[in-house]
Amino acid sequence: MSYIFHVWEHPKAAPIPRTPEQAANFIRVASGIQPGLNPKYVAFAQALTAQYPDLDSMEDTGDDSDQGVWTDSPIDGRTENAIYTIGVHGSCLDHELLWFIVHAAFDQGLHVFDMQAGTLFFPDRTCTGTDGRLSVANLLRPHRPEPDWEEPAGCVAKSIGGKSIKEAAEQVVEVVARFHAPADFMPFVPEPVKNLAKERTKTLPACAEDVPIIFSTSFDSQGMSAEEFAAKRKSLQLARKEPIFRAMTAVHQYFYGK
């Protein structure tokens, strides 16, 4: 089964669609317009095939191990149409591929409409779904291997709960990436993890400095004054708190829409 994405550079003179329904209406009208070759579509396609080759490229290299992810070939962006359409084999579509497609489009300032899921992605890296709520598109790249959910559950508890565990600060980012994924591509997450993340982020810190975690920071302090030592320690602690703050913000946005 083919899964279709509609991609376009929105004309400055036209109102920008703000809902999936408006996007579908815009595509119906714009599909009949041919403004000519758009170099942004070419650059977008090049980014896609650099990571996921199309059939033409696979034939050139003699790689016939599988059919690739694209239903069409070549994927080169060379179209005269206002709307650039790409098809993906439904069996190949996962969170990783979705992330890659929309972020390749973002890099070129393009809109993406996932009509099947009812999700509209904007070039400023925000998106909206059928509920009409605007949110930040997932900025954290997912990883293909499924995690052991017992360990991430503990990481969420330790990180957002305020315990001093460095590894949790790093791993929670991967956990939150899955919390913040579009619903149709979100893998199973245990309810206790969801409930804990929701409870711990009910009151969001104002900034990374306010994240209630104290890290023991070690570094070479030889020759430093007390003021320099304090400033360096604060800087390193803030660098470690920043990804947790981003994670907490993403969790909060997922549950509370703010």
C-alpha positions in Angstrom: 0.0 0.0 0.0 1.3 3.4 -0.9 1.4 6.2 1.7 1.4 9.7 0.1 3.0 13.0 1.3 2.2 16.3 -0.4 5.0 18.8 -0.3 5.0 22.4 -1.5 6.5 25.9 -1.2 3.6 28.1 -0.3 3.0 31.2 -2.6 3.4 34.4 -0.7 0.2 35.9 -2.1 -2.0 33.0 -1.0 -3.4 32.5 2.5 -1.6 29.8 4.4 -3.7 26.8 5.3 -4.0 26.4 9.1 -5.9 23.1 9.4 -5.7 19.7 7.6 -9.0 20.5 5.9 -7.7 23.8 4.6 -4.6 22.0 3.4 -6.6 19.4 1.5 -8.6 22.2 -0.2 -5.4 24.1 -1.1 -3.9 21.0 -2.7 -7.0 20.3 -4.8 -6.7 23.8 -6.3 -2.9 24.0 -6.5 -2.5 20.6 -8.1 -3.6 22.0 -11.4 -1.0 24.8 -11.4 2.4 24.4 -13.0 4.8 27.2 -12.0 7.9 25.4 -13.3 10.8 23.6 -11.8 11.5 24.5 -8.2 15.1 24.1 -7.0 13.9 23.6 -3.4 12.1 20.4 -4.5 15.3 19.2 -6.2 17.3 19.9 -3.0 14.6 18.2 -0.9 14.7 15.1 -3.1 18.5 14.9 -3.0 18.4 14.9 0.8 15.8 12.1 0.7 17.7 9.8 -1.7 21.1 10.5 0.0 19.7 8.5 3.0 17.1 6.3 1.2 18.1 5.6 -2.4 15.3 5.3 -5.1 15.0 2.3 -7.4 17.0 4.0 -10.2 20.0 4.6 -7.9 19.8 1.0 -6.5 19.8 -0.4 -10.0 22.9 1.8 -10.9 24.8 0.2 -7.9 23.5 -3.3 -8.6 21.7 -3.3 -5.2 18.6 -5.4 -5.6 18.3 -6.6 -2.0 15.0 -4.9 -1.6 12.6 -2.4 -3.2 13.6 0.6 -1.1 11.1 2.8 0.7 9.8 4.8 -2.3 6.9 3.7 -4.5 8.1 6.0 -7.4 11.4 6.4 -9.1 13.3 8.6 -9.7 12.9 10.7 -6.6 14.6 13.8 -8.0 12.2 16.7 -7.4 12.2 17.6 -11.1 8.5 18.5 -11.5 6.7 21.5 -13.1 3.8 21.1 -10.7 3.2 23.4 -7.7 2.7 20.4 -5.4 5.4 17.7 -5.2 4.0 14.3 -4.3 6.1 11.4 -3.0 4.9 7.9 -2.2 6.2 5.6 0.5 5.6 1.8 0.8 3.3 1.6 3.8 5.3 -1.3 5.2 8.4 0.9 5.3 6.9 3.9 7.0 8.0 4.3 10.6 8.8 7.1 13.0 12.3 7.4 11.7 11.3 7.8 8.0 8.5 10.2 8.9 11.0 12.3 10.9 13.5 12.3 8.0 10.9 13.3 5.4 9.5 16.3 7.3 12.8 17.6 8.5 14.3 17.4 5.0 11.3 19.5 3.9 11.7 21.9 6.8 15.3 22.5 5.8 14.1 23.8 2.4 11.2 25.9 3.9 8.5 23.6 2.6 5.1 22.6 3.8 4.3 18.9 4.2 0.8 17.4 4.4 0.2 13.9 5.6 -3.3 13.4 4.5 -3.7 9.9 5.8 -2.8 10.9 9.4 -4.4 14.4 9.0 -1.2 16.2 10.0 0.0 19.5 8.5 3.7 20.4 9.0 4.8 24.1 8.6 8.3 25.3 7.6 8.8 26.8 11.0 8.9 23.2 12.4 5.4 23.4 13.9 2.5 21.1 13.0 -1.2 20.8 13.5 -3.6 17.8 13.4 -7.3 17.2 13.2 -7.8 18.7 16.7 -6.6 22.0 15.3 -3.9 22.5 18.0 -0.6 23.9 17.0 2.5 22.2 18.4 6.2 22.0 17.9 7.1 19.2 15.5 9.3 16.5 17.1 12.8 17.8 16.9 14.5 14.7 18.3 15.5 12.1 15.9 14.2 8.7 16.9 16.2 5.5 16.7 15.1 2.3 15.1 15.8 -0.2 17.9 12.9 -0.5 20.3 14.1 0.3 23.8 13.6 -1.8 26.9 10.7 0.2 28.4 11.6 -0.8 32.0 14.9 1.2 31.8 13.4 4.4 30.1 10.6 4.3 32.7 13.2 4.5 35.4 15.0 7.2 33.6 11.9 9.4 33.3 11.3 8.9 37.1 14.9 9.7 38.0 15.4 12.6 35.6 12.2 14.5 35.9 11.8 13.5 39.5 14.9 15.4 40.6 17.5 12.7 41.2 21.1 13.3 40.5 21.8 10.8 37.7 23.7 11.9 34.6 22.7 9.0 32.4 19.1 9.7 32.9 19.5 13.2 31.5 20.7 11.7 28.2 18.3 8.8 27.9 15.2 10.8 28.8 15.6 12.7 25.5 15.0 9.5 23.5 12.0 8.6 25.7 10.5 12.0 25.2 11.0 11.7 21.4 8.5 8.9 21.5 6.1 10.7 23.8 6.1 13.6 21.4 5.8 11.6 18.2 2.6 12.0 16.0 0.0 9.6 17.5 -0.2 7.2 14.5 3.5 6.5 14.8 3.9 6.4 18.5 5.0 3.0 19.8 3.4 1.5 22.9 4.3 3.4 26.1 3.3 1.9 29.5 0.6 3.9 31.2 2.7 4.3 34.4 5.4 6.1 32.4 2.8 8.4 30.8 1.2 9.2 34.1 4.5 9.9 35.8 5.8 12.2 33.0 2.5 14.0 33.1 2.5 14.5 36.8 6.2 15.6 37.0 5.7 18.2 34.3 2.4 19.6 35.6 4.3 22.7 36.7 7.0 23.4 34.1 10.2 25.2 35.2 10.6 28.7 33.7 14.0 27.9 32.3 16.7 25.3 32.3 18.3 26.9 35.4 15.2 26.1 37.4 15.3 22.4 36.7 15.4 20.8 40.2 18.5 18.6 39.6 21.9 19.0 41.1 24.8 17.4 39.2 28.2 16.8 40.8 30.4 18.4 38.2 34.1 17.5 38.0 36.7 19.3 35.9 40.3 20.6 36.1 40.1 23.6 38.3 43.8 24.2 38.6 44.7 27.9 38.6 41.0 29.0 38.8 39.8 31.6 41.3 36.8 30.9 43.4 34.6 33.0 41.1 35.9 31.3 38.0 35.3 27.9 39.6 31.7 28.8 40.5 31.0 30.2 37.0 32.5 27.1 35.3 30.6 24.7 37.5 27.3 26.6 36.9 28.0 26.6 33.1 28.5 22.8 33.1 25.5 22.1 35.2 23.3 24.3 32.9 24.6 22.4 29.9 23.5 19.2 31.5 20.1 20.6 32.6 19.3 22.0 29.2 18.3 18.7 27.5 16.2 17.7 30.5 14.4 21.1 30.3 13.8 20.5 26.6 12.5 17.0 27.4 10.2 18.3 30.2 8.9 21.0 27.8 8.1 18.4 25.1 6.3 16.1 27.6 4.4 19.1 29.0 3.4 20.2 25.5 2.3 16.6 24.6 0.0 16.3 27.5 -1.2 19.9 28.1 -0.8 21.5 24.6 1.2 24.5 25.8 
